[in-house]
Amino acid sequence: MNLHFYNTRTRQRQVFEPIKAGRVGLYTCGPTVYWFAHIGNLRAYLFADVLRRTFELNGFDVTHIMNITDVGHLVGDGDEGEDKLEVGSKRDGKTAWEIAEFYTQAFLKDSERLNILPATKYTNATDHIPEQIAMIEALEKNGYTYKTSDGIYFDTSKLESYGRLGGQKAEEKEAGVRVEMGEKKNTTDFALWKFSPKGEQRQMEWDSPWGIGFPGWHIECSAMSTKYLGRTFDIHTGGVDHIAVHHENELAQTRGAYDTLQANFWMHSEFLTVDGGKMSKSLGNLFTLDDLAQKGFEPLAYRYLVLGAHYRSKLNFTCEALWAAQNALHRLRSIVREWDKPGDVGCAEFENDFLAAVNDDLNTPQALSLVWKLVDDKELPTKAKSRTLLFFDRILGLRLDDVIGKPLIIPAEVQALIKARDAARTKKDWKTSDTLRDEIISHGFSVMDTPEGTKVR
């Protein structure tokens, strides 16, 4: 089957044709590791994970590179303000290097909890300073840079194609833009190398041909993607918030240095909203996976919720929607536990339909609907359905191999707690009932009170 994806650069769905037959070079913009990733960030990484899994299910060998931004991302995306790592250092009372390591590990832990496949290689910006300097030198040689009192900047007026990724020409992007110009020649110009402020000792700084300082936010991705995937590779992913600035500037740097497109396909996931509005710290609606866990949600329930919306559609997060996703996931697990173990033959028609759905610009809502259509089919033997559901799960990533054909075994200790709780409820001793419920949960089980009696998960 052909794979069709929407390409932000061309504004249309296209047949995917790899640069090298059977192989895919994939670059994903990774986290700035000064704080925990929130669920809006994580939606973009779940999208990239589904994309990678789709390639692998179709037999491609994927080289997946993800950057770790541990220097150069300033508080203001217009090249002003403090470095976010320096901000994190002051906030937590640790060095910038310790901050970077701590939040990198937190991000990797969250990725594992969501069953996001590890990247082939995670590349830290601080480990690739020479590559970034070399790329800036190439831009300088080609006439795309100029120097100000605070750094080396890219002159966007020198690149005719600047603004095309975001759908605007440079002059259109500048209209109505409010930024601190400083010594910039154009409002859209951006820093390639920032000088360390005079009289201030930064924790992260390096010598360069232009003076002691640190790289701009955008140059790292251009330099590292070039090093590991080549000057032109197959696909670059990120969130839609990256299009107008970060990815536009990445593309400009690669065009200016090497006269290449950087990536043939640019793919972006839409925003996550909360209760229909913007998600932000100031509004108090910015959630991490740990925040969700405190409300009783498991990470894979969030993955299920994300799969239920197309990656190019806004997804509105509510606790009610996440409860529905978690209940659906629990119901699925309960059903498939009673199936036979996977047989040697699956359900070919279902598998072909599923592959057609994900190959059509990652249509995960259609893919999920096929899961329930398969579950509800009473004619097919469960051993065939088990095999096909495992095929589906190579994309869905819901860890269904842990439950298919594996009836729930309740330890004697938990059974005793359930029996004691039922007795307490009969006596209407709600305080004891709640205490026993919490103890059952501490053993990794949950109970639901239904008209048919207590159900255990």
N, C-alpha and C positions, 0 to 999 in steps of 0.2 A: 504493500500500500504506500502511496505517496503521503508525505507529511506536509501539512499546510499550516503556516503560522502567520500571524499579523506582524508585519515589519514596521516599526515606528518610523524608520527612515524613509520608506517609500509610501507610507500611509495605505497599505493594502495587504491583503492576504496573499502569500506567495508559496509556491512549492519549495520546500527546503532541498537544496542541493549542496552537499558538503564539498569543501575545498579538496579534501582527500577522501576517496571512496571508503566507506565503512568506518570513518573516524570523525569525531566532532570535537572542536575546540570551544569550550564554554567558559566564559568569564562572568562572575557574579560580584557586584559591588557588595562588599562585606561591611561589618559594623565599625563604627567609631567607638573604641573600647574605653569610654570614660564613665559609662553608666550601664545599667542592665538594659537589654533589649526589651522593648514592649511588644505587645501582640500585634500592633500595626507594622512594626519592623519585621516581625516574624512571618507575617503573611507573605512578604516578598521572598523570603527564603523558602517557604513552603511551595510557592509557585516555581522557583528555580529547581526545587527538588523534583516536583512532578515532571517538569520539562526534561531533566536529566534521566529520570526513570523511564520516560517515554522513549527517549533515544535508545536506552539500553534494552528495553523490551523489543524494540525493532532491530536489535542486533548490532547497534553501533558501539564502537569503543570510544568512551568519552573521557577526555582530559578536562577536568573541572578545576579551575583556579578561582580562589576567593581571597580578596585582599583583607587584611586587618589594618584599619587606619589607626595607628598609634602615635601619629604626629601630624601637624599641619592643618587639621580641620579646626578652623577658628569659629568662635561663637557666632559671628556674623558671616553668612555665606558670601558676603561681598568683600572678603579679605580684610575685615576689621574685627577688633576685639581680641580677647585672649584665646590661646590654644585650649581646646576642650580638655586635653589631658592635664594641662596646668591647672585648670579650674577644678578638675576632679581631685588633683593632688591636694589643693588647699582645702577642699571640702572634706576629704576623708583622712587628712593628716598622714598621707603616704607619699612616697616619691612617684613621679610620673611613670617611671618604669614599673613600679609595683602596681599602680592603678591599671596600666595596660595589661599586665599579666593576670591580675585578678578578674577583670571584666572579660578578658578573652576566654578564660576558663569557664566563666559563668555563661557566656554565649554558647560555647561548645556543649556545655551541660544541657542548656535549653534545646539545642539542636537535637541532641540524642533523645531527650524526652519526647520530642515531636517526631522521632524516627526519620529525621532528615539525614540522608546519606552524607558521610564526611566528604569534603572536597578532596580531590586528588592531591592538592597542595594548598595550604593556607600561607599567604605571603604577607609578611609584616613590612610596612612602609619603612620602618627604621632599619631594616636589614638590606634595603635596596637604595641607599643614598647615592652610591656611585652611578647606578643606572639612571636615576633621575637627573643627576648633574649632566650626564652624557647626553640625555635627550634635550635638556635646556641648551646645551652647547650646539646641538644640531639646529635647534630653532634659531639661535643667535646667528649661526652661520648663514641661514636662509633668510635672514632679515626680518624675523617676526617678533623680535624683542626690543625693549627699551628699558632704561634704568631710571628709577626714581630714588628719592632719599630713603625709602623703606623697602625697596626690593627690585627684582627683575620682573617685568610684566609682559604678557602676550598682547600684541597689538592686533585686535580683532579686525580693524579696518583693512589690514593687509590680506585677509583671507576672504575671498569673494563668497565662498560657500558658507560662511559663518551664520548660524541661525537656522539652517535648513532642517536639522534634526527636530527642533522644536516647532517647526512650521512657520518661522518668521525670518525675514532678512534682518541683518544687523541693525539697520536704521529703524525698522519697525520695533525691534526689541528695545531700542533706546527710548522710544517715544513714551513719555509718562513714567519712566523709571526714576525712582527716587533713591539715589545712593550717594554716599560721600565720595565725591570725585577725587579729592586730594590732588595728587599730581598725575592722575590717569589722563590719557589722551581721549579715551572713549569710556562711556559708562559701562560697556560690556567687557572691557579689558580685565584681565585677571592675573593674579600673582603666580609666577612660576617658582620664585625663590624669595623668601622674606628675610630681611636682615634682622639679627637680634637687636632689640631696642637698646639704645645706648644707656649705660648705667644700670642695666638689668641683667641678672645672670639667669638665663634659661637653663632648665634641666636637660633639654634635648636641643642640641645645636651642633653644627658641623662646619668645617672649613669648606670653602668653595672658590672657584675662580673669581667670584664677585664679592666675597667677604663672608664672614661667619654668620650663619643663619640656619634656616630650615626650609624644607620644600613646601610649596603650595599644596593644597588639598588635591587638585585635579591631576597633577603630573604623576603622582604615584601609580594611578591605575593605568595610565598610558604606558609608563615605563615597565611595569610588571607584566601587563598583558602581552606586551611586545616580547619581553624576555622569555616567557613560558609558552606562548601560543603563536608567536610570529607577528609580523607587522600587519598582516590581515588574517583574521581568524573567523570562525563561523558565527558565533552568537554571543552577544553581550546582554546581560539582564540586570534589572534593578526595579525600583519603584518609580511611579510616574513623577514623583517629586524630583527625580534626578534628571529628567529630560531637558528642561530649559536651561539649567546651569551646569551641573556636574558633567553630564554625558555630552552636552554640547561642547563643553570645553575640552573634554577628553578627545573627542573626535577632531576638534580644531588642532590640538597639539600633534596628533598623529599625522593629520594632513600636512601640517606645517613642517614637521620634521622629515617625513618619509613619503609624502604625497600618496598615502593610502587611506582606505576607508576605516581602518581599525577593525571593524566587524561588519560582515555582510548583513547580518540580522541584528536588530536592536529590539528587545522585547521588554515590556514593562507591565507590572501589576498595578492595579488601581488601589485607591485609598481604602482603609478601613475607617468607617465612621462609628461613633458610639452614640446610641440612642438618637440617631439621625443627624448628629452634629459633629463638629471637629473634635478630635482627640488631642488633648494637651495636658501638660503638668498643671498649668494655671487653673484649668477647669476641674482638676481632680479626677479625671476619667481616663487616666493613662494607666493601663494594667500590664503587669508582668505575669508570667506563668505562675509564679509563687503567689501573686495576688489572687489568681483564679483558684489555685489549690486551697487557699484559705476559705474560699466560698464553696468548696466541695466539688470543684471540677477537676477532671484529670486532663493532662495535656492532649491525649489523643482525641478527646471530645472536641477540642479546638481545631485540631487537624480535620476532623470530620466536618465541622462547621465550614471551614475554609473550602473544602472540596465541594460543598454544596452550591458555591457561587463561581461563576466564570471569572478567571483571573483579571479580565479586562472590564469587569463590572465592579462598581463600588459595593462593598459588603458592610451592612449595618450590624454592628455588634450590640446585642442586648443579652442580659443574663437569661431571659426567657428563651431566646434563640439557642443559647449554649446549653441550657437544660434540655431542650428538645433534641439537640444533636447528641448529647450524652445519653439520653434515654434511647434514642435510635441505635446508637452504638452498643449499648448494653443489651438491647433486644436482639440485635444481630448476633452478638456473642452467645446469648442464651440459646438461640435457635441452632446455630451451627455446631455447638457442643454436642448436640444429639445426633448429628449426621454421622455416617460411616466415614472412616478415614479415606483420604484421597485415593482413587483408583488409578489405573494406567491410562484411561481415556477420559477426556473432559467433554464439554459441550461446545463443539466447534462453532456453531452458529452464534452462540452468546459471545464467545471469545472474539470472533470476527467483528461483531457489532461493537464490542467494547474497544477493540483496537481502532476501529473506524472513528469512534467518538473522540478518543484522546489524540489521534493523529489529525483531527480536525480542530486545530488551534486549541488543544488541551480542553476539550469539552467535558470537564469533570462532573457537572450536574447530570449530563446524559449518562456518563459512566456510572454514577451512583444509582441512577434509576434502574440501570441494568442489574445492579446488585440485587435490588429488591424484587425485580422481575424474576431473576433466577431463584431467589429464596422462595417465592410464592408458587413456582412451577411444581405441581404435584405429580407430573408424569415422569420427570427425570429422576434417575436413581441418585441418592444422596452422595454416593462415592464419586459420581461424575461431577455433581455440583461442587463437591469439595475441591476437586482438582481445578475446576474453572475459577472458583472463588480465590484460590491461591494465585492463579494467573492474574486475576484482577488486582490482587493485593500487591503485586510487584509495582503497580503504579500508585494505588491508594495508600499503601504504607501504614495500614491500621494494625499490623502485627497479628493478623488473623491466624497465622500458623500456630500461635500459642493456644488457640481455642478450638479449631476445627477438629471434630471427631475426638475431643478430649472432655468427657463429662466432668462436671464440677465435683470435686472431692472436698467435702467439708470435714475438717479435723474434728475428732471427738470433743476437744476442748471448746471449739466454736459451737458445735451442736448443743453442748450443755448450756452455753450462754444463751443460745436462741430459745431453748426450752425454758430457762429461768425467766427470760424476758417475756415470753408468752404467758407464763404464770403471773408475772407482775401486771401485765396488761389486763388479764382476766380480773384481778383484784382492783384494777384502776389505780395501781400504784405507779403513777406516771414518772415520778422522780427516779425510782429504781429502774423503770423501763428505759428511761433516757440514759442512765449511767451504763446499763448493760449494752445499749445500742452503741455507745461510744467505745466500749471495750471490744465489741464485735468489729467495729471499724478499725481499731488498732491492730487487729489480726489480718486485715486486708480484705474483709468481707463487708457487705452492706445488706440491710434488710428493708423490705418494703411490705407495708401492711395492706393487703388486698382483701376483697370480699371472699376470695378462695382461701385465705389464710396468709401466713408469712412467706414471702418469697425471698430467697437468698441469692446474692450475686457476689 
